[in-house]
Amino acid sequence: MSNLADVSAKDCDAMLELVCREADPTVELQMPERKRRLADGLAALIDADVWMWSATAVNHDVPGDTMTTHMINDGWQSEEERILVYEKLTSSDFAGERMLPLYHAMRSSSHTTSLGDELFTPSEWETISKLWSVTGFRSFILSFHPVSLNASSNIGMHRRRAKPDFGEREKTIVHLVMSRVGWMHRHGIYEAAHEQVIRLSPRERQVLMLMLNGQGRKAIAAGLGISEHTVGDYQKKLHKHFNVSSRAELQAYFFLGGQAQSLEGAASADPSSEEASSEDDAA
């Protein structure tokens, strides 16, 4: 998968320094912040504009069926740009059979990393790149770390259209770094929660992902084009489905294995506000 001939001695030193620095146990950091700093450093090494690191539930009974349960990300020029990308990623353009190559990578028995055009046939890539270009981005690298039969931790590195495409050097750097941090990939993945996710309806999955990423009822309603009352109904269904009574408990269930402990780590991983939290608790 990786070829050291594609990277320089300087690259190797930079990768080693990055992993050692962000894994340093003498530095007191919550795991979400460690992941964020590692991804920021990796993006700087390969001149990526935006990165997205997600935990994904994989339905092994239905090929192509996956759902992102948590995502941290950075590099956006504006909130509007981030929303545009989220909307495209959760649209029908990037679902079903078209995404089978990604599904199979998540079901693999080992860590894999690919340039965007390596995942698809030439005709498929032509379609995918056109659909993706409306977001302002084109070239990307995807690195998949299967954690179990039902879960995968994945990171995407993206460049805006004005920049040249990623090459073998950048792919190799991403693979070498991300394949060495298994403990970070396992963070935020709770098997029982992922098994329950695949039984949700498409709309319930959309609301769940936005809730887990810190959005309140008003923001979810605006993003999905539905009423706040309807969002509240979905939130109640999700609370019942996962046997929780608030957004904080829902986050704990996914990120902390259902343990009723401090949510400092989960809170630092998303942009949630006190207003969003109180909205959801009142739903």
C-alpha positions in Angstrom: 0.0 0.0 0.0 2.8 2.4 0.9 6.1 2.9 -1.0 8.9 4.7 1.0 10.5 5.6 -2.3 7.7 8.1 -2.7 8.7 10.1 0.4 11.9 11.9 1.3 14.0 11.5 4.5 12.6 14.9 5.5 9.1 13.6 5.1 9.9 10.6 7.3 11.3 12.8 10.0 8.2 15.0 9.9 5.9 12.0 10.1 7.8 10.5 13.1 7.8 13.9 14.9 4.1 14.3 14.3 3.0 10.9 15.6 5.4 11.1 18.6 4.2 14.6 19.5 0.5 13.9 19.4 0.8 10.6 21.1 3.0 12.0 24.0 1.4 10.6 27.2 3.0 13.3 29.3 0.8 15.9 27.6 -2.6 16.0 29.1 -5.1 16.1 26.3 -8.5 14.6 25.6 -8.5 12.1 22.8 -10.7 14.3 20.4 -8.1 17.1 20.7 -5.2 14.6 20.1 -7.0 13.5 16.9 -7.7 17.0 15.8 -4.0 18.0 16.3 -2.8 14.9 14.5 -5.1 15.6 11.5 -4.1 19.3 11.4 -0.4 18.3 11.4 -1.0 15.7 8.7 -2.9 18.2 6.5 0.0 20.6 6.8 2.4 17.9 5.7 0.5 17.2 2.4 -0.9 20.7 1.8 -4.5 19.6 2.3 -7.1 22.3 2.7 -9.8 20.4 4.6 -9.8 17.1 6.5 -12.7 15.0 7.8 -12.2 12.2 10.3 -15.3 10.0 10.9 -16.5 7.0 12.7 -18.8 4.9 10.4 -21.3 2.2 11.1 -21.1 -0.5 8.5 -24.1 -2.8 7.7 -22.6 -6.1 6.7 -26.0 -7.5 5.7 -26.7 -4.8 3.1 -23.8 -4.0 0.7 -23.2 -0.3 0.4 -25.1 0.7 3.6 -23.0 2.8 5.9 -23.7 5.7 8.3 -21.3 8.3 9.8 -22.0 8.4 13.5 -19.3 11.0 14.4 -17.1 13.4 12.5 -14.4 16.0 13.5 -13.1 18.3 10.7 -11.3 21.5 10.0 -10.0 23.8 7.3 -13.2 25.4 6.2 -13.2 28.9 4.7 -16.7 29.4 6.1 -19.6 27.7 7.8 -21.5 27.8 4.5 -18.8 25.8 2.8 -18.9 23.2 5.5 -22.7 22.9 5.3 -22.5 22.6 1.5 -20.1 19.7 1.8 -22.2 18.0 4.5 -25.3 18.3 2.4 -23.5 16.8 -0.6 -22.1 13.9 1.4 -25.5 13.0 2.8 -27.3 13.3 -0.5 -28.4 10.5 -2.8 -25.5 11.4 -5.1 -23.2 9.7 -2.7 -25.1 6.7 -1.6 -26.0 3.1 -2.6 -24.1 1.2 -5.3 -22.1 4.3 -6.3 -20.3 4.1 -2.9 -19.6 0.3 -3.0 -15.8 0.8 -3.3 -15.8 2.7 -0.1 -18.0 0.1 1.6 -15.6 -2.7 0.6 -12.6 -0.7 1.9 -14.4 -0.4 5.3 -15.0 -4.1 5.3 -11.4 -4.9 4.5 -9.2 -6.8 6.9 -6.5 -4.2 6.9 -5.9 -0.4 6.7 -6.1 0.9 3.2 -5.4 4.3 1.7 -6.3 5.5 -1.8 -6.4 8.5 -4.1 -9.9 9.3 -5.1 -9.5 8.1 -8.7 -8.0 4.8 -7.6 -11.3 3.8 -5.9 -13.4 4.0 -9.0 -13.4 3.0 -12.7 -12.6 5.8 -15.1 -16.3 6.4 -16.0 -17.3 6.2 -12.3 -14.6 8.7 -11.4 -15.7 11.1 -14.1 -19.2 11.1 -12.6 -18.0 11.3 -9.0 -15.5 14.2 -9.7 -18.2 16.2 -11.4 -20.7 15.7 -8.5 -18.0 16.6 -6.0 -16.7 19.6 -7.8 -19.8 21.6 -7.0 -18.5 21.8 -3.4 -15.4 23.6 -4.6 -13.2 20.6 -4.0 -11.8 17.9 -6.4 -8.8 15.9 -5.3 -9.0 13.8 -2.2 -7.3 10.9 -0.3 -9.3 8.5 1.7 -7.8 6.3 4.4 -9.9 3.5 6.0 -9.2 1.7 9.3 -11.7 -1.1 9.9 -12.2 -1.5 13.6 -14.6 -4.4 13.5 -17.2 -6.0 11.3 -19.7 -3.2 12.0 -17.4 -0.2 12.3 -14.6 1.7 10.5 -12.6 4.9 11.3 -11.9 6.9 8.1 -10.1 10.1 7.3 -10.4 12.2 4.1 -7.9 14.8 3.1 -9.2 17.3 0.5 -7.9 20.0 -1.8 -9.9 22.8 -3.4 -10.2 22.8 -7.2 -7.5 25.5 -7.8 -4.8 23.2 -6.4 -3.0 20.3 -8.2 -4.2 16.8 -7.5 -2.7 14.7 -4.7 -0.1 12.2 -5.8 1.7 9.1 -4.5 3.8 11.1 -2.0 0.8 12.5 -0.2 -1.0 9.2 -0.3 2.0 7.4 1.2 2.3 10.0 4.0 -1.4 9.7 4.9 -1.2 5.9 4.9 2.0 5.7 7.0 0.7 8.1 9.7 -2.9 6.9 9.9 -2.0 3.2 9.9 0.1 3.7 13.0 -2.5 5.2 15.3 -4.9 2.4 15.9 -5.8 3.6 19.4 -7.0 6.9 18.0 -9.2 5.1 15.5 -10.8 3.0 18.2 -11.8 6.1 20.1 -15.5 7.0 19.7 -16.6 3.6 18.4 -19.0 1.7 20.5 -20.1 -1.6 18.9 -23.6 -1.8 20.5 -24.4 1.7 19.3 -23.3 0.9 15.7 -25.4 -2.2 15.6 -28.4 -0.1 16.5 -27.7 2.6 14.0 -28.2 0.4 10.9 -31.8 -0.2 11.9 -32.7 3.5 11.7 -34.5 5.1 8.8 -32.6 7.4 6.4 -34.1 10.5 7.9 -33.4 9.3 11.5 -29.8 8.7 10.5 -29.5 12.3 9.2 -30.9 13.8 12.4 -28.7 11.5 14.5 -25.5 12.4 12.7 -26.3 16.1 13.1 -27.1 15.7 16.8 -23.9 13.8 17.5 -22.0 16.5 15.8 -23.4 19.2 18.1 -26.2 20.8 16.1 -29.3 21.9 18.0 -33.0 21.6 16.9 -33.1 24.9 15.1 -29.9 24.2 13.0 -31.0 20.7 12.1 -34.4 21.9 11.0 -32.8 24.6 8.8 -30.3 22.2 7.3 -32.8 19.5 6.5 -35.6 21.8 5.4 -38.1 20.5 8.0 -39.9 22.1 11.0 -38.4 22.3 14.4 -41.4 20.4 15.7 -40.6 17.5 13.3 -37.0 17.5 14.4 -38.2 17.3 18.0 -40.3 14.2 17.1 -37.2 12.6 15.6 -35.1 13.4 18.6 -37.7 11.8 20.9 -37.7 8.6 18.7 -33.9 8.5 18.8 -33.8 9.0 22.6 -36.2 6.1 22.9 -34.3 3.9 20.4 -31.0 4.3 22.3 -32.6 4.4 25.7 -31.3 7.9 26.6 -33.0 11.1 27.8 -30.8 13.9 26.4 -28.2 14.8 23.7 -25.4 14.5 26.3 -26.5 11.0 27.2 -26.7 10.1 23.5 -23.1 11.4 22.9 -21.9 9.5 26.0 -23.5 6.3 24.5 -21.6 6.7 21.3 -18.3 8.2 22.4 -17.9 6.8 25.8 -19.4 3.3 25.4 -22.6 4.3 27.3 -20.7 5.2 30.5 -22.2 8.0 32.6 -19.0 10.0 33.0 -17.6 13.4 32.0 -18.4 14.4 28.5 -15.4 16.8 28.2 -14.0 14.7 25.4 -17.2 14.6 23.4 -17.8 18.2 23.9 -14.4 19.3 22.7 -14.9 17.2 19.6 -17.9 19.2 18.3 -19.1 22.8 17.9 -22.1 22.4 20.2 -23.2 25.3 22.2 -25.1 25.6 25.5 -28.1 26.8 23.5 -28.0 23.7 21.3 -27.8 21.4 24.3 -30.7 23.1 26.1 -32.8 22.9 22.9 -32.3 19.2 22.6 -32.9 18.5 26.3 -36.2 20.3 26.0 -37.3 18.4 22.9 
